[in-house]
Amino acid sequence: KQEVTQIPAALSVPEGENLVLNCSFTDSAIYNLQWFRQDPGKGLTSLLLIQSSQREQTSGRLNASLDKSSGRSTLYIAASQPGDSATYLCAVTDDLQGGSEKLVFGKGMKLTVNP
Amino acid sequence: DTGVSQNPRHKITKRGQNVTFRCDPISEHNRLYWYRQTLGQGPEFLTYFQNEAQLEKSRLLSDRFSAERPKGSFSTLEIQRTEQGDSAMYLCASSPLQGEAYEQYFGPGTRLTVT
C-alpha cells in the first residue's frame, strides 16, 4: 500500500528565505507526482506535476524534483513571500498497470512566511 | 474554462439526514474523482468515474454513500443517514481525456458538518 509522508508538518520562516519542502513515498512504482497548495478552508490548487520519466519541473519561483528510485520529491520555493503561506500537499499516482488513477496524499506541510 | 465547481459550498445537517452534493467538472474532462478530507489530514480517495462508468470505489465508501455521473458530465455524491464522523470537506477533481499526465484539477470543496 502506497504511503506518502511529509516532514515537518509545519514550518515558519521569515520572508525572503529559500525553502525546501520534502515528500517521501514508500512504493517507487509511481506514474506521476503532483504538488498542491491549499489555503485555509479552500480546495487544492495544482502547482506542479512531474511524470515518472521526468526529474524536475519549474514554474516561476517553484521547482519540483523527483528521485523515483529513492522515493523522494522536493519542492523548492525561492525568495519566499507572505503570500506563499498555505498548506502544501504532495500526492502520487501509482503505476497505471494496477488500473488505479487515484491520488495518494501526504498530510501536508503548513508553511507560514512572516513579513 | 471555468474550473471545477461544487455545490453547495457548505452544508450543515442533523445526524440521520440524507445529503447530496454536486460536482461540475471542467468541460470535456472525462475523468471525475471524489475525495474526502478531514481536519489536519490529506484528502482520501473515495471514487472515480470515466465518463458515466464508476471504475473504482474505496473501502471508505460505505453502503451509505453513493455516487453517480449519469450522462458523463456532472456528478452527485449522496450520503444517507449521516453520522458525525461524516463531517469533512468533500472534494471533487477532474482530468482530461487527452494527454498522458492525468493531472487532476480540484474544485473548492463542500464542507459538511453533521450535528
Interface residues (C-beta under 8 A of the other chain):
Chain A: V4 Y31 N32 Q34 F36 G41 K42 G43 L44 T45 S46 L49 Q51 L89 A91 T93 L96 G99 S100 E101 K102 L103 V104 F105 G106 K107 G108
Chain B: V4 Q6 R31 Y33 Y35 G40 Q41 G42 P43 E44 F45 Y48 L55 E56 S58 L91 A93 S95 E100 A101 Y102 E103 Q104 Y105 F106 G107 P108 G109 R111
